[in-house]
Structures are given as structure tokens and as C-alpha cells.
Amino acid sequence: MIIYEDVLKMKQSDAKATSPGRRNRQKTATRARIIKSALDLLSKQEYGATTIEQITEAADVGKGTYFNYFPSKEHLLNEVGEEQLSIIQAVDEDTLVRSVDTKKVFKSLFSALAKLFVGNPILARNLILANLSNESARELMANNITKRTQWLIKLVKKGQELGSIRRDIKPEMIAYWYQHVHFGNLMYSGLQPTEMVKNWIQFSFEQFWRSIATEYSNTATERQKTKG
């Protein structure tokens, strides 16, 4: 799991910087080990066949330890959504205030999805099932979507200020449009062969960017707004 391991390194680095105690660092490492073990299992077998007992055995922790971190299997898988938020928020508030290459940021989001799911259709299907399995899981997913949407709106507004994103489309609409493309790609990842998914995610990024970028706008009004 390239993405998860990258984010894990950032989290461990933050933990060392903000939590001098070894106990806190151990908690961070244990939590990460449980999540990685679950993702490894869910990359090989179906969601319904994956038990908490299997996860704890793979992570070499007791069930009591597991429940100290996650109330259920669905809560654990929600961490994947939180993980993507960590990737998104790597472009922090200060960066947004100064300047940001919005095309590069959006491309990195599509690339992150590809790295996690290309060649891993079972995991993609399992995450969809987990997020829709019960009311609690759906609430967790909705919370992640809300957080991601709020951040995306800030990103789009910055792009509009810099002139890279069209101003004739509301930031909220672009943020929601991205969410639709994201979940469409997730669904596609669970159904199609690896090479098709990889090509499709690349194509969907190109089409998404063309639909919002000022450079592809054909309206004279938009070009005038950008100059102004």
C-alpha cells in the first residue's frame, strides 16, 4: 500500500515532533499496523469473509487492543477516507493563501486513487461495501465527503483567484463534480482489468481538468474575467 505507507511516515513524523513520549509513538505504530493488516487482507479476500479475528491475528494484537482504536470493522475502513484527507491536506492552508498549482493538486488526487486501487479490484469493492453496509458507516463516509468538499472549495476558489480555473462555475459545483468523478473511478476500479482502470483514471483527470480550466474555456467573457 504505497499511499498508506507514505501517509504513515508523515503521521509518525508528526507524532515524534508533537508527542515526546514513547507510549504515544507506540500507539501510532499499533494503529497503523492494524490498518495495514486489514488492507492487506481486504486486498485478497471479500469484505464479508474478513473478520476482526483475522485482522488482529495478522496485526499481532489482541481484540481488546483492536477495540481501543476501532469500534467496528467499518470504522477501521473509514481510515482510508481519512488517509486521503491527509494527502489532500498536505497542501496546507498557508500554501493556499500564497499560491498553488491547482492542476498539479487535482492530478495528485487522481494519481493517489490510481496508486491505491489499480490492480486491486477486491479492495475497491470491499471499501464500497464497507461504506454502504450500515447507517454508522454511511455517516462516517458522509463526514469524510463533507470535509473533502470544504477543502476542495478552498482549492477551487484559489484557482479562480489565480486565473487557472473558470470563474463562471461555482466552486461548490466543481467540488461536487470532483466527488462524482472520484466515486465513479472507485466503482470502475472494482470492476475492470488493471490496464483499463489505469487508462480510465488518467482520461477522467484530463476530461475533468478540461471542463474547469480557464485555458480550455471557449467563452470570450471568461477570458476577459481572467484578465481582469
C-alpha positions in Angstrom: 0.0 0.0 0.0 2.2 2.8 -1.3 -0.2 5.6 -0.3 -0.9 4.4 3.2 2.8 3.9 3.9 3.6 7.4 2.7 0.9 8.9 4.9 2.0 6.7 7.8 5.5 8.1 7.6 4.0 11.7 7.8 1.9 10.7 10.8 4.8 9.0 12.6 7.0 12.1 11.9 4.2 14.3 13.4 3.9 12.1 16.4 7.6 12.3 17.1 7.5 16.1 16.8 4.5 16.6 19.0 4.5 13.7 21.3 7.8 13.1 23.1 6.5 10.1 25.0 7.3 6.6 23.7 3.8 5.5 24.6 2.3 7.8 22.1 4.6 6.7 19.4 3.7 3.1 20.2 0.0 3.9 19.9 0.5 5.4 16.5 2.5 2.4 15.3 -0.1 -0.1 16.7 -3.0 1.8 15.0 -1.1 1.8 11.7 -0.2 -1.9 11.9 -3.9 -2.8 12.4 -5.0 -0.7 9.4 -2.3 -2.1 7.2 -3.1 -5.7 8.2 -6.8 -5.0 7.4 -6.0 -3.5 4.0 -3.7 -6.4 3.2 -6.4 -8.9 4.0 -9.1 -7.0 2.1 -6.8 -6.9 -1.0 -7.0 -10.7 -1.1 -10.5 -11.7 0.2 -14.0 -10.4 0.2 -15.3 -8.0 2.9 -17.8 -10.4 4.4 -15.2 -13.1 4.8 -12.8 -10.8 6.6 -13.2 -11.0 10.4 -11.8 -8.9 13.2 -10.1 -12.0 14.5 -8.2 -12.4 11.2 -7.2 -8.7 11.4 -6.0 -8.9 15.0 -4.0 -12.1 14.3 -2.3 -10.5 11.2 -1.5 -7.4 13.2 -0.4 -9.4 16.2 -2.7 -7.6 18.7 -5.5 -8.7 21.0 -9.1 -8.0 20.3 -9.2 -5.7 23.3 -6.4 -3.6 21.7 -8.3 -3.5 18.4 -11.4 -2.1 20.0 -9.4 0.5 21.8 -8.8 2.0 18.4 -11.8 1.0 16.3 -15.4 0.2 17.4 -16.0 -1.9 14.3 -14.6 -3.1 11.1 -16.4 -0.3 9.3 -14.7 2.4 11.5 -11.3 0.9 10.6 -12.0 1.1 6.9 -13.1 4.7 7.3 -9.5 5.4 7.9 -8.9 5.0 4.2 -11.1 8.1 3.7 -9.2 9.9 6.4 -6.0 8.8 4.7 -7.0 10.6 1.5 -7.8 13.7 3.5 -4.3 13.6 4.9 -3.0 13.5 1.3 -5.3 16.4 0.3 -4.4 18.4 3.4 -0.6 18.1 2.6 -1.3 21.2 0.6 -1.9 23.2 3.8 -3.7 26.5 4.5 -0.5 28.6 4.2 0.1 27.2 0.7 -3.4 28.0 -0.4 -3.0 31.6 0.9 0.2 32.1 -1.0 -0.1 30.3 -4.3 -0.8 26.8 -5.6 -0.7 24.9 -8.9 -4.3 23.7 -8.8 -3.9 21.4 -11.9 -1.0 19.7 -10.1 -3.0 19.2 -6.9 -6.0 17.7 -8.8 -3.7 15.5 -10.7 -2.2 14.2 -7.5 -5.6 13.3 -6.2 -6.4 11.2 -9.3 -2.9 9.6 -9.0 -3.5 8.8 -5.3 -6.7 6.9 -6.3 -4.8 5.0 -9.0 -2.0 4.0 -6.7 -4.3 2.6 -4.2 -6.8 0.7 -6.4 -5.2 0.0 -9.8 -4.5 -3.8 -9.8 -6.6 -4.1 -6.6 -10.2 -4.6 -7.6 -11.1 -6.6 -4.5 -10.0 -3.8 -2.2 -12.0 -1.3 -4.2 -15.2 -3.4 -4.0 -14.6 -4.0 -0.3 -14.4 -0.3 0.5 -17.6 0.4 -1.4 -19.4 -2.4 0.5 -18.0 -1.3 3.9 -19.0 2.4 3.4 -22.6 1.4 2.5 -23.0 -1.5 4.9 -24.9 0.2 7.7 -26.0 3.6 8.9 -22.9 4.2 11.0 -20.6 3.5 8.1 -22.6 5.8 5.8 -22.4 8.6 8.4 -18.6 8.2 8.6 -18.4 8.3 4.8 -20.6 11.4 4.6 -18.4 13.1 7.2 -15.3 12.5 5.1 -17.1 13.7 1.9 -18.1 16.9 3.7 -14.5 17.6 4.9 -13.1 16.8 1.5 -15.7 19.1 -0.2 -14.9 22.0 2.1 -11.2 21.7 1.3 -11.8 21.4 -2.4 -13.9 24.5 -2.4 -11.0 26.5 -0.9 -8.7 25.0 -3.6 -11.1 25.9 -6.4 -11.5 29.5 -5.1 -7.7 29.9 -5.0 -7.5 28.6 -8.6 -10.1 31.1 -9.6 -8.2 33.9 -8.0 -5.1 32.9 -9.8 -6.9 32.5 -13.1 -6.3 28.8 -13.7 -9.9 27.8 -13.0 -13.0 29.2 -14.7 -15.0 31.8 -12.7 -18.3 31.1 -14.4 -18.7 27.9 -12.5 -19.4 28.0 -8.7 -16.7 26.4 -6.6 -19.2 24.2 -4.9 -20.3 22.7 -8.2 -16.7 21.9 -9.2 -16.1 20.3 -5.7 -19.2 18.2 -6.1 -18.2 17.3 -9.7 -14.9 16.0 -8.5 -16.6 13.9 -5.9 -18.8 12.3 -8.6 -15.8 11.5 -10.7 -13.9 10.1 -7.7 -16.6 7.7 -6.8 -17.2 6.7 -10.4 -13.5 5.8 -10.6 -13.7 3.9 -7.4 -16.6 1.8 -8.7 -14.8 1.3 -12.1 -11.7 0.1 -10.2 -13.6 -2.7 -8.7 -15.0 -4.0 -12.0 -12.4 -3.7 -14.7 -8.9 -5.1 -15.6 -5.9 -3.2 -14.3 -4.8 -1.5 -17.6 -8.2 -0.3 -18.4 -8.6 1.3 -14.9 -5.2 3.0 -15.2 -6.0 4.4 -18.6 -9.5 5.5 -17.5 -8.4 7.3 -14.4 -5.8 9.2 -16.5 -8.5 10.0 -19.1 -11.0 11.1 -16.4 -8.5 13.5 -15.0 -7.8 15.1 -18.4 -11.5 15.5 -19.0 -12.2 16.8 -15.6 -9.5 19.4 -15.9 -10.6 20.4 -19.4 -14.1 21.0 -18.0 -12.9 23.5 -15.3 -9.7 25.0 -16.6 -9.6 28.6 -18.0 -7.2 27.6 -20.7 -9.8 25.4 -22.3 -12.7 27.9 -22.0 -14.1 29.0 -25.3 -16.0 32.0 -23.9 -14.7 35.4 -24.5 -16.4 36.5 -21.3 -14.3 34.1 -19.2 -11.1 35.2 -20.8 -12.0 38.8 -20.1 -12.7 37.9 -16.4 -9.4 36.2 -16.1 -7.6 39.3 -17.5 -9.5 41.5 -15.1 
